[in-house]
Amino acid sequence: MIHAQHRTRRARRHLRSEGMTLIEIMIVVIIMALIATAVGVAVLPQLEKARIKSTRTDAQSIRSAVTLYLADHPGDSCPNIDDLVEDAALDSSKRTTDAWERDFQIDCDNGGINVLSAGPDGQFGSEDDVQ
């Protein structure tokens, strides 16, 4: 009987040492949350910068397409995106919206071509507009 009790105690100690306590699990979860927060703080601003850079590149492509369109159609008014795609001045496989999936605004004033995105806030005329 004493030998059986000794084996039972040893088995309980062995089981206790294999598992994790609730405190240990909570510490691991907190550490993972801190790491995720740090990554989010570091990555999200870079994502916004990449969207702005991509939108600038897309605006330049559209500006070039408008220049080609106006050279082929002298005297025509300022085209919109559909006119550019229809005339094949802008490849239909190219991106025709900004990085936030909103349409570009195209203005042709006094021989100058301005292609504008509303930027992250979606409002034209604010300080975060992208050209």
Secondary structure, DSSP 8 states (H G I E B T S, - for coil): -HHHHHHHHHHHHHHHHHS--HHHHHHHHHHHHHHHHHHHHHHHHHHHHHHHHHHHHHHHHHHHHHHHHHHHSTT-----HHHHHHTTSS-TTS--B-TTS-B-EEEEETTEEEEEB-TTTT-TTSTT-B-
